[in-house]
């Protein structure tokens, strides 16, 4: 497994947490929640692409 993808996911999580805390301190809780959800959606899309690649690889290996 590529280590780069783990670092990308960690970076997105860290950036999302920092932005969320800054927005909460500024009193913009709704925007903070939206920023957190956007980070979550980006990571989920990345993970779904990896799972799709896994299924393609398994299909190729077992000749389905």
Beta strands, then each sheet from edge to edge (+ up, - down):
end
